[in-house]
Amino acid sequence: MTTAFPSPTGPATDRADVFLRYLDYFRESLIGKVDALPEAELRSSRLPSGWTPLELVKHLRFVELRWIAWGFEGRDIGQPWGDWRDGRWYVAPEEDRAGLVAALRAQGAHTRAVVEASDLDAVGAPGPRWDGAAPATLERVLFHLVQEYARHLGHLDIVTELAGGPTGE
């Protein structure tokens, strides 16, 4: 699935639409880069920090889960840090590209449903996500998610290029 870049000159219905377009674009761009990598590159790292492309996919799914479901909605999600093990991102041997991509897309659909049903000025539910601070508005959460995706997609751009995959947007 290819999602067009959400150009600033393209009309949008409102601010929420702008956030959702950028999140969809970044999510699908990340998936496209991961899909272009050979299987051997998915579980290996080309960086001193040691993260792998599959770990990044899982991490971003949990980032959305933590900020939208656990944070903004205040839901009990079981293991909000399920992408971490022994102080780093973790993907179990039985987890694969298809399953992790499907989980990321499903999380994105949940994010979209929450945003479409909420006002950007709505304040998140109190809960452990906020570490004792006052909950943020949905708009602040979405801004954080956009920066998280943009930063990590840039990281993956470099890894994909080093692996001989596609470059550019």
C-alpha positions in Angstrom: 0.0 0.0 0.0 1.4 3.4 -1.0 0.4 6.5 0.8 1.0 9.9 -0.8 3.2 12.4 0.9 0.8 14.9 2.8 2.0 18.0 1.1 1.5 21.2 3.0 -0.3 22.6 -0.1 -2.8 19.8 -0.2 -6.2 20.6 1.3 -7.1 19.1 4.6 -10.4 19.1 6.4 -8.9 20.0 9.8 -5.8 19.6 12.0 -6.7 16.1 12.9 -6.7 15.2 9.2 -3.2 16.6 8.9 -1.9 14.5 11.8 -3.6 11.4 10.5 -2.2 11.9 7.0 1.4 12.3 8.3 1.1 9.2 10.5 -0.4 7.1 7.7 2.4 8.3 5.4 5.2 7.6 7.8 3.8 4.2 8.9 3.3 3.0 5.3 6.8 4.4 4.3 8.3 2.4 7.1 6.4 -0.7 6.1 7.5 -0.2 2.5 11.2 0.0 3.5 10.9 -3.1 5.7 9.1 -5.0 2.9 11.9 -4.1 0.5 14.6 -5.7 2.7 15.6 -9.3 2.3 14.8 -11.7 5.1 18.4 -11.8 6.3 18.4 -8.0 6.9 15.3 -8.0 9.1 16.8 -9.6 12.1 20.4 -8.3 11.8 21.7 -4.8 12.6 24.0 -2.6 10.7 24.4 -0.1 13.5 26.5 0.0 16.7 23.3 0.4 18.8 22.2 -3.1 17.5 18.5 -2.5 16.7 17.0 -4.4 13.8 14.3 -3.4 11.3 11.8 -5.9 12.8 12.5 -4.5 16.3 11.8 -1.0 14.9 8.4 -2.1 13.5 7.4 -3.6 16.8 8.7 -0.6 18.7 6.6 1.8 16.7 3.5 -0.4 17.2 4.0 -0.2 20.9 4.7 3.5 20.8 1.3 4.1 19.3 -0.2 1.6 21.8 1.4 3.4 24.8 0.5 6.9 23.8 -3.1 6.3 22.4 -4.6 3.3 24.2 -2.6 3.4 27.5 -2.0 7.1 27.7 -4.9 9.1 26.0 -7.6 6.5 26.5 -6.3 5.3 29.9 -6.9 1.6 29.1 -5.2 -1.3 30.7 -3.1 -2.8 27.9 -1.3 -5.5 29.9 2.3 -5.1 28.9 2.8 -1.5 27.7 6.6 -2.2 27.3 6.2 -5.4 25.4 8.7 -4.2 22.8 11.5 -4.2 25.5 13.5 -6.9 27.0 16.8 -6.7 28.9 17.0 -2.9 28.3 16.6 -3.0 24.5 14.0 -3.6 21.8 13.0 -7.2 21.4 11.4 -9.4 18.8 10.8 -13.1 19.7 12.0 -15.7 17.2 8.5 -16.7 16.3 7.5 -13.1 15.4 7.7 -12.4 11.7 7.5 -9.5 9.3 3.9 -10.2 8.2 2.6 -10.4 11.8 4.5 -7.4 13.0 3.4 -5.3 10.0 -0.2 -6.4 10.5 0.0 -5.4 14.2 1.4 -2.0 13.3 -1.4 -1.4 10.7 -4.0 -2.5 13.2 -2.6 -0.1 15.8 -2.7 2.6 13.2 -6.4 1.9 12.5 -7.1 2.1 16.2 -5.2 5.5 16.4 -7.3 6.7 13.4 -10.6 5.7 15.1 -9.6 7.4 18.4 -8.6 10.6 16.6 -11.7 10.7 14.4 -13.9 10.2 17.5 -12.1 12.8 19.7 -11.4 16.5 19.8 -7.7 17.4 19.5 -8.1 19.5 22.7 -9.4 16.5 24.7 -7.1 15.7 27.6 -6.0 12.1 28.1 -7.2 10.0 30.9 -5.2 10.1 34.1 -3.0 7.0 34.5 0.4 5.5 34.8 1.5 6.5 31.2 1.9 10.1 32.4 4.4 9.2 35.3 2.6 11.5 37.7 2.3 14.5 35.3 -1.0 15.9 34.1 -2.2 14.1 31.0 -1.5 15.7 27.7 -4.1 16.7 25.0 -4.7 14.4 22.0 -3.0 17.1 19.8 0.2 16.9 21.9 0.2 13.1 21.8 -0.2 13.1 18.0 2.6 15.7 17.6 4.8 13.4 19.7 3.8 10.4 17.5 4.6 12.3 14.3 8.1 13.2 15.6 8.7 9.6 16.7 7.8 8.2 13.3 9.8 10.9 11.4 12.9 10.3 13.5 12.7 6.5 13.2 11.9 6.5 9.5 15.1 8.5 9.0 17.0 5.9 10.9 15.5 3.2 8.8 16.3 5.1 5.6 20.0 4.9 6.4 19.8 1.2 7.4 17.9 0.4 4.2 20.5 2.2 2.1 23.3 0.4 3.8 21.5 -2.9 3.1 21.2 -2.0 -0.6 17.5 -1.3 -0.5 15.6 1.6 -2.0 16.6 5.2 -1.0 14.6 8.4 -0.9 11.1 9.1 0.1 
